[in-house]
Amino acid sequence: MKTKLIKLALSFFSSDDGRKFVRTVAVVIVSPFVAITVLIGAIFSDGISFNHNLVTDLFEGNPISELTGEMKQYVQEIQDGLVLIDSHVDKINQTFTNGSSLNIYQVKGYFIGYMVSSQHKVFSDEMAEAWVNSFTEGEEVKVPTSVNAVIYASLEKNLNEKLLKDTKKSMETCYGALIGNDGKTVTTLSKEQMDELIKNMPEDTSEIRKKIVMQAADAVGKIPYYWGGSAKCAGYDGNDFGVTVAPDSKGRNKKGLDCSHFVDWVYWTVMNNNLGNTNTSGQIKMCKKIAKQDLKAGDLAFLINKSGKTTHVGIYAGKNAKGEAVWIHENSNDSNVAMNTVSYWSGYYRLNMMEGR
């Protein structure tokens, strides 16, 4: 069996389909019995960056192409299992009396991770039901749980097998891929990068505006994105950023801020004014619209949809060496505070309190 698996893997990855697949998703999961390159899980695409396109496609039920033979069958087994999982998630959600529901990202993310581990097996409807039930707790009245210790113990009991350490790691990695808590997380800025921001600012930039940008820049990679998350106080101490909490609407489970509350927190930390701890709709009412060429460090930009609703906000951090506008924002796509040169903004604004500063 081991020899067959090794030959299968070597044959696939030396084929045109295999090489094309590896370029998109490279997955390395080492079995305690056989060191074998497996096809699913999207662990590392280039040894550094996390690529979770395949995990996301599986989660969303998108078709997976460019696979043949036993590899195609292997993926199909995962997809079939996910269909059964979805069915039982819907059933059990209807039994909760308090309006709660299972964390679907965790239920399915863990399943994908399990299926790409050495413990992979074909799931029956009965096994799928046991899997979903493992994400609940309580005897007479069942409620959802996201606590790993409870889930792992229930899975081992319901599936009648011990979860290996590598299997748990695979499960958590795939779940992390779906909610953003993975290797894609933005790295913090170096002192040189922060100094470069100040260096590129116009000479007449005020000290308070420099401080606003520096505070925002210091937070890059340090505060997870969490929908609806707001700060308790200025600064880092007392806010517990990064602590595991109940999942938000997307299943993210690290305490952090959303885009508007990040702006609130920056101004609170620098100017002792949290802008009313409000959302983007409240913030834009505190501003006046300005032309892009009039932007100063610390000004804001908003993304506004077709219905006129504000959906995102970022802090202008000046220009880079190429003359591009640099933005710092709590970005859901990066699952953290990020600094980049995105250009999708609908308009540029200055807080009334910053006029003349």
GIRA-V576657 format. One record per helix or strand of 3 or more residues. SS is the DSSP state (H for helix, E for strand). FROM is the first residue (numbers start at 1). LEN is the number of residues. If there is no record, write none. Layout:
# GIRA-V576657
SS:FROM:LEN
SS:FROM:LEN
This chain:
# GIRA-V576657
H:2:13
H:16:9
H:53:8
H:69:25
H:104:12
H:125:9
H:148:12
H:165:15
H:191:9
H:207:12
H:259:13
H:280:5
E:287:4
H:292:3
E:300:5
E:310:10
E:325:7
E:336:5
E:347:5
H:352:3
